[in-house]
Amino acid sequence: MNRHGEILFTWENDILIVQVIGAFNEQGIEYYVPLMRKYVLNRAVDKWSRLELWDDEALGCPQTLALVKSVYEWYELNGCILSAVVVSNSIQAQVIRGMLKSDAKTFLVKTEAIEWLNTHNKPFKQDK
């Protein structure tokens, strides 16, 4: 089966920015997880935060979401101390809240997520 979904990631100060694009299947998650882990481990930071941006089609089947939950657990075991996830709709918000722990928060507006992260981190530059 072909992989579905795309993940782009970059650093802004000590914030990992993760853009989640499209509907995912297991092959998509299994492709991107090793890339993301390598990207984080190559950064060599002890403590960092995450800003995750889901487009309006980002979602997956229960098996895919189980893999995503294990990625979130990996983040926390590898230095992620704060997470903001910007979702596009209430279904995504409900799904993501079931996977996140108390140090994570969901948002519908990117600027609100950035403001929340900025209260705990070096300032993040907002897109103009």
N, C-alpha and C positions, 0 to 999 in steps of 0.2 A: 504494500500500500504506500502511496505517496504521502509525504509529510505535509501537514497543514498548519498554518499559523506562522508568525514571524516575531522574533524578539530582537530589539536593538538595545544596546546598553552603552553607557558612557559615564564618566565621573565628572562631577562639578564639586570642587573641594572634596569633602569626605562624604558626599552624597552619591550613591549609585542611582542613576536614572535608568529605569527599565521601561521601554515602550513595548506594549503587548498589542500585536496587530492581528486581527482575524480570529476565526474559530480554529481551535487546536484539536489535533488528535494525539494519540500516544507517541507516534513517530516524531511529531513536531517537538513535543516536550523533550523526548529522549535525545533529539539532535541538539537542542539549545542548552540543556542543563550542563553538560561538560564544558561547553564554551563559556558559559556564565561563571561557572566555578573557577575555571582557569583565569578568567578576567579578574575576578575578585581576589584570588590568591596571589596573582602577580602584582596587585596594588600594594600589598604588604602594609595594610593599616590594621591597627588593633581594634579600633572602634569606628563604626561608620553607620550611616543611615541610608534609607532607600526611599526613592520616589518612584512609584510604579504608575504608569499611565495606560489604562485599558481603552482601546477604541470601542465603538459601539457594537462590533461583532465578536469581541474577545469573549470566549467561553469554551467549554469542552464537556465531554461526557464524564460520568462519574469516575471512570478509570483515569482519565486525564487529570481531573481535579485532585485525585489522590496523589498523583505524581507532583502536582503543584504544591500541595500541602507539605510533602517531604522536602521540596525546595525551600519553602518558607522556614521549616525547621532547620535546614542546613544553614540558611542565612543567620539565624540566631546563634547557632553553634559556632559560627565563624565571624563573629564580631558585630553583627547588625544589632544596633541598640534601639532603633526607632524606625518605623515604617509608615509611610503615607501612601495609600492606594487611591488613585483617582479613577472612578468608574463612570460609565456612561448612562447607566440605568439602574433601576431599583432591583432588578433580578441579579445583576452582577454584584450589587452591594450586599444583598442577602447571601449569595454564595461565598463572597470573599470574607464576610464577617464570620462565617462558620469555620474558616481556615486560619484566621489571624488570632494572635494572642493579644493580651491587654496593652502591650506597648505599641500596637499598630492601630491606625485609624483610617476609615474610609471617607472619601470626599466625592462630591459631584462636581466641584469647581477646582481647577488646577491652582489658581491663585490662593485659594484658602489653604490648600495642602502645603504650598510653598511657605506661606506665612506661618503655619503651624510648625513646619520643620525649622524655619529660621529662628523660632524661639528657643530651639535646642541646639542649633548648629551654626557654623560660619554661614553668613548670608549666601543665599542662592540667587543667581541673576535670573530674573524672569525674562521670557521672550518678549521682544518689543514688537 
